């Protein structure tokens, strides 16, 4: 990353916040800390620059005083697609899945190593649809604009998070061929697929739900059990 990125860290563990601020600040990351979901929502609204958010990424703990991290995530996702990494209790898979369903891009279970968090941050911030060589791709009723990072379904805007965009664009460029989960994970999350990790499956489910809300009358993302997914089109 060549320029300083602005990160909002939302966690009520003040000792952890100070540790992460000290570590991440040495890697061209400007860290702003807040300890509650209410403050985080207010900060995002206050620092909005037109349609753009001042912050490049959020690190959001799921266990917060006042409104929970999941409620905070849901509120932010109402009008903001900023990348979000959740921090979760290591044993709470249901919370991780619910967080992904509500729009988180990735999660990291506590306790975690600071280098791993840094790697997750860098992977999300450098995403740029690496597999798309041309700006525009059409497949069935799906249209992907790589430069604008926008997707349309049947000429209607399909609102996606950054991770969802990366997954759908990867499927679109493969034009109906199955893409395995490891390739999707590397492309969208910047990390290798781990068995029993349901992140890709949950993001795919989110995309399917959003397509149906725009009028898709059949499931246009095909699942090949144990292998991966393919975009089969909707003519």
DRENBAVEX-917776 format. One line per field, with one value per residue (C-alpha): residue number from 0; residue in one letter; x, y, z. Coordinates in Angstrom, 3 decimals, decimal comma, padded with zeros to 6 digits. Example, Ala and Ser with C-alpha at 12.3 -4.5 7.8 and 13.67 -1.06 7.14 Angstrom:
// DRENBAVEX-917776
pos <- [0; 1] .
code <- [A; S] .
xx <- [012,300; 013,670] .
yy <- [-004,500; -001,060] .
zz <- [007,800; 007,140] .
This chain:
// DRENBAVEX-917776
pos <- [0; 1; 2; 3; 4; 5; 6; 7; 8; 9; 10; 11; 12; 13; 14; 15; 16; 17; 18; 19; 20; 21; 22; 23; 24; 25; 26; 27; 28; 29; 30; 31; 32; 33; 34; 35; 36; 37; 38; 39; 40; 41; 42; 43; 44; 45; 46; 47; 48; 49; 50; 51; 52; 53; 54; 55; 56; 57; 58; 59; 60; 61; 62; 63; 64; 65; 66; 67; 68; 69; 70; 71; 72; 73; 74; 75; 76; 77; 78; 79; 80; 81; 82; 83; 84; 85; 86; 87; 88; 89; 90; 91; 92; 93; 94; 95; 96; 97; 98; 99; 100; 101; 102; 103; 104; 105; 106; 107; 108; 109; 110; 111; 112; 113; 114; 115; 116; 117; 118; 119; 120; 121; 122; 123; 124; 125; 126; 127; 128; 129; 130; 131; 132; 133; 134; 135; 136; 137; 138; 139; 140; 141; 142; 143; 144; 145; 146; 147; 148; 149; 150; 151; 152; 153; 154; 155; 156; 157; 158; 159; 160; 161; 162; 163; 164; 165; 166; 167; 168; 169; 170; 171; 172; 173; 174; 175; 176; 177; 178; 179; 180; 181; 182; 183; 184; 185; 186; 187; 188; 189; 190; 191; 192; 193; 194; 195; 196; 197; 198; 199; 200; 201; 202; 203; 204; 205; 206; 207; 208; 209; 210; 211; 212; 213; 214; 215; 216; 217; 218; 219; 220; 221; 222; 223; 224; 225; 226; 227; 228; 229; 230; 231; 232; 233; 234] .
code <- [X; X; X; X; X; X; X; X; X; X; X; X; X; X; X; X; X; X; X; X; X; X; X; X; X; X; X; X; X; X; X; X; X; X; X; X; X; X; X; X; X; X; X; X; X; X; X; X; X; X; X; X; X; X; X; X; X; X; X; X; X; X; X; X; X; X; X; X; X; X; X; X; X; X; X; X; X; X; X; X; X; X; X; X; X; X; X; X; X; X; X; X; X; X; X; X; X; X; X; X; X; X; X; X; X; X; X; X; X; X; X; X; X; X; X; X; X; X; X; X; X; X; X; X; X; X; X; X; X; X; X; X; X; X; X; X; X; X; X; X; X; X; X; X; X; X; X; X; X; X; X; X; X; X; X; X; X; X; X; X; X; X; X; X; X; X; X; X; X; X; X; X; X; X; X; X; X; X; X; X; X; X; X; X; X; X; X; X; X; X; X; X; X; X; X; X; X; X; X; X; X; X; X; X; X; X; X; X; X; X; X; X; X; X; X; X; X; X; X; X; X; X; X; X; X; X; X; X; X; X; X; X; X; X; X] .
xx <- [000,000; 001,602; -000,570; -001,778; -005,149; -007,670; -008,892; -011,638; -011,146; -014,250; -013,480; -014,073; -010,816; -008,651; -005,439; -005,969; -006,834; -003,582; -001,587; -003,220; -002,844; 000,874; 001,445; -000,684; 000,511; 003,931; 002,413; 000,998; -002,318; -003,915; -005,885; -008,870; -010,266; -013,734; -015,144; -018,849; -021,093; -023,062; -019,890; -018,774; -022,043; -021,847; -018,217; -019,000; -021,900; -019,841; -016,888; -018,815; -017,438; -020,350; -021,113; -017,688; -016,676; -013,580; -012,531; -011,057; -011,847; -013,475; -012,292; -015,384; -015,535; -018,713; -018,891; -019,511; -021,206; -024,505; -025,537; -023,747; -021,228; -023,794; -026,343; -023,638; -022,759; -026,396; -026,819; -023,645; -024,644; -027,918; -026,109; -022,401; -020,339; -017,074; -014,986; -015,481; -013,422; -015,163; -013,351; -015,168; -014,887; -013,038; -015,807; -018,810; -019,296; -022,934; -021,868; -019,303; -021,888; -024,467; -021,876; -021,106; -024,828; -025,230; -022,483; -019,066; -016,282; -014,165; -013,695; -010,835; -011,420; -009,834; -007,132; -005,278; -001,797; -001,262; 000,579; -002,432; -004,754; -002,389; -002,394; -006,215; -006,317; -003,809; -005,594; -008,915; -007,422; -005,526; -008,470; -008,922; -010,622; -007,286; -008,867; -010,764; -008,626; -011,354; -013,512; -016,887; -018,166; -021,632; -022,941; -026,656; -028,386; -025,314; -023,140; -019,921; -017,976; -014,537; -013,426; -016,568; -016,857; -020,545; -022,821; -026,177; -028,758; -031,310; -030,232; -030,896; -028,126; -027,037; -025,727; -022,829; -020,158; -016,552; -016,167; -019,438; -018,333; -015,038; -016,772; -019,399; -016,861; -014,665; -017,624; -018,602; -015,143; -015,211; -018,385; -020,257; -017,252; -016,966; -014,558; -013,263; -013,523; -009,779; -009,617; -012,619; -011,107; -007,729; -009,389; -012,002; -010,372; -006,668; -006,209; -006,340; -009,565; -009,675; -011,880; -015,094; -014,762; -018,214; -017,264; -017,491; -020,740; -022,283; -021,212; -022,674; -025,944; -026,014; -025,509; -028,283; -030,669; -029,879; -030,381; -033,785; -034,799; -034,085; -036,323; -034,146; -036,668; -034,144; -030,852; -028,283; -025,298; -024,802; -023,200; -021,039; -020,894; -017,395; -015,867; -017,096; -019,542; -020,447; -022,518; -024,931; -026,667; -030,281; -031,358] .
yy <- [000,000; 003,239; 005,753; 005,956; 004,313; 005,335; 002,527; 002,753; 000,251; -000,439; -002,444; -001,839; -003,576; -000,468; -002,432; -004,338; -001,118; 000,497; -002,579; -002,667; 001,090; 000,922; -002,053; -001,010; 002,608; 001,363; -000,031; 003,111; 002,781; 005,702; 004,173; 005,895; 004,105; 004,142; 001,852; 001,620; 000,913; 004,119; 006,213; 004,279; 004,931; 008,640; 008,887; 007,298; 009,667; 012,706; 011,789; 010,951; 012,788; 012,998; 009,379; 008,213; 007,188; 008,787; 005,456; 002,809; -000,129; -000,947; -003,456; -004,296; -006,378; -008,395; -007,970; -004,312; -002,426; -000,810; -001,925; -005,081; -005,385; -007,221; -004,426; -001,881; -003,834; -003,963; -000,201; 000,603; -001,683; 000,194; 002,832; 002,017; -000,669; 000,078; -003,103; -004,568; -007,182; -008,634; -009,737; -012,676; -015,085; -018,145; -020,615; -018,649; -019,900; -018,817; -015,210; -015,369; -016,695; -014,121; -011,366; -012,496; -012,692; -009,105; -007,888; -008,312; -008,952; -011,214; -012,244; -013,052; -015,099; -013,977; -014,468; -013,612; -012,533; -008,920; -009,987; -012,046; -009,091; -006,928; -009,535; -009,570; -005,765; -005,588; -008,317; -006,461; -003,034; -004,188; -005,929; -004,655; -007,426; -008,828; -011,422; -008,883; -007,696; -005,612; -003,011; -004,468; -008,042; -009,287; -012,759; -013,393; -010,512; -009,754; -006,775; -006,055; -002,788; -003,393; 000,232; 001,529; -001,639; -001,852; -004,710; -004,580; -007,335; -006,849; -003,148; -002,720; -001,799; -004,749; -003,394; -005,590; -005,431; -005,444; -009,162; -009,984; -007,912; -009,792; -013,172; -012,319; -010,703; -013,809; -016,013; -013,723; -013,730; -017,538; -017,501; -020,492; -022,584; -023,777; -021,790; -023,694; -022,287; -021,900; -019,643; -017,631; -017,261; -016,147; -013,664; -012,211; -012,571; -012,749; -016,029; -019,750; -021,617; -023,572; -026,688; -026,072; -022,295; -021,202; -017,642; -018,143; -020,108; -017,340; -014,596; -016,621; -016,954; -013,177; -012,588; -015,038; -013,264; -009,871; -011,210; -012,612; -009,234; -007,759; -010,318; -013,345; -016,167; -018,982; -019,634; -018,382; -019,328; -023,080; -024,987; -028,011; -029,784; -030,092; -028,132; -024,574; -022,353; -021,282; -018,424; -020,185; -017,098; -015,942; -015,170] .
zz <- [000,000; -001,133; 000,729; 004,312; 004,856; 007,505; 009,746; 012,373; 015,209; 017,305; 020,447; 024,146; 025,167; 025,642; 026,147; 022,898; 021,070; 022,190; 021,150; 017,705; 017,216; 018,040; 015,737; 012,759; 012,793; 011,695; 008,490; 006,821; 008,634; 010,447; 013,321; 014,904; 017,968; 019,474; 022,131; 021,276; 018,323; 018,878; 018,572; 015,512; 013,669; 014,565; 013,410; 010,063; 009,473; 010,531; 008,325; 005,179; 002,144; -000,246; -001,156; 000,021; 003,517; 005,062; 006,518; 004,222; 006,508; 009,857; 012,449; 014,494; 017,677; 017,989; 021,794; 022,591; 025,425; 024,475; 021,004; 019,907; 017,131; 015,014; 015,448; 014,633; 011,493; 010,426; 010,886; 008,943; 006,084; 005,548; 003,487; 003,446; 001,700; 003,546; 004,093; 007,568; 009,417; 012,472; 015,606; 017,160; 020,074; 018,787; 019,595; 018,365; 014,797; 014,775; 015,392; 012,594; 010,144; 011,215; 010,815; 007,274; 006,510; 007,744; 005,419; 007,059; 004,557; 006,740; 010,360; 012,700; 015,866; 019,128; 020,206; 016,980; 015,994; 014,944; 011,751; 010,711; 011,243; 009,200; 006,417; 006,368; 006,237; 003,382; 001,427; 001,570; 000,835; -002,253; -003,914; -007,452; -009,467; -010,553; -012,857; -014,939; -017,838; -019,465; -017,784; -018,731; -018,648; -019,553; -018,823; -019,116; -017,362; -015,245; -016,181; -014,293; -014,481; -012,985; -012,981; -011,269; -009,164; -010,003; -010,983; -012,708; -012,981; -015,768; -015,871; -012,127; -009,696; -007,556; -004,234; -003,100; -000,447; -001,636; -001,009; -002,762; -005,756; -005,977; -005,836; -008,452; -010,784; -010,521; -011,426; -014,313; -015,895; -015,884; -018,023; -016,637; -015,623; -012,036; -009,859; -006,839; -003,335; -002,949; -006,015; -004,811; -001,337; -002,704; -005,054; -002,705; 000,720; -000,093; 001,782; 001,101; 001,655; 004,906; 005,134; 007,110; 006,658; 005,482; 004,521; 000,749; 001,070; 003,170; 000,758; -002,135; -000,206; 000,289; -003,446; -004,310; -001,928; -003,454; -006,989; -006,058; -004,645; -008,096; -009,770; -010,518; -010,803; -010,590; -008,845; -011,350; -009,205; -009,451; -006,566; -007,361; -004,027; -002,625; -005,514; -005,978; -007,819; -011,335; -012,718; -015,069; -016,370; -016,627; -020,163] .
